[in-house]
Amino acid sequence: MAFEAALLVAWAVCVVGSSALMHEFDHVWTARAVGWKVVGLRWRWYGVACVADTNGKPDELWKVALGGLVTTELLALVFLGGTALPEPAAFLFGLGFTVNSVVLLTNLVPIRALDGGQVLAGLRAERLHRGTR
């Protein structure tokens, strides 16, 4: 019984940690793809955050914010697929699905510190930027 509990805790730590890193890595990858200079990752009260210099392209913010959301969504779908496996794998993959689904739904909230708020701010900046051309 203690071994199963330890396995569950280890799996949960791995799922949360690797999912968060993959989410942020996709922000980094997307930022570099739109021409931003990535400075690094910084710990915030809500978790890890990508830090980048926009290189005069703040109108690309919504794309960078969506990068992490897409990864989290794909992870949730992969874990959902794993729930079709026999027990105990189905339970463990269900845990991964739940974690990534909660992270995705939380990040969609339009608060400036979260990806949903960054998408709205970025779309607003792009609209303003296009209006000045």
Disulfide bonds with the S-S distance in Angstrom:
none
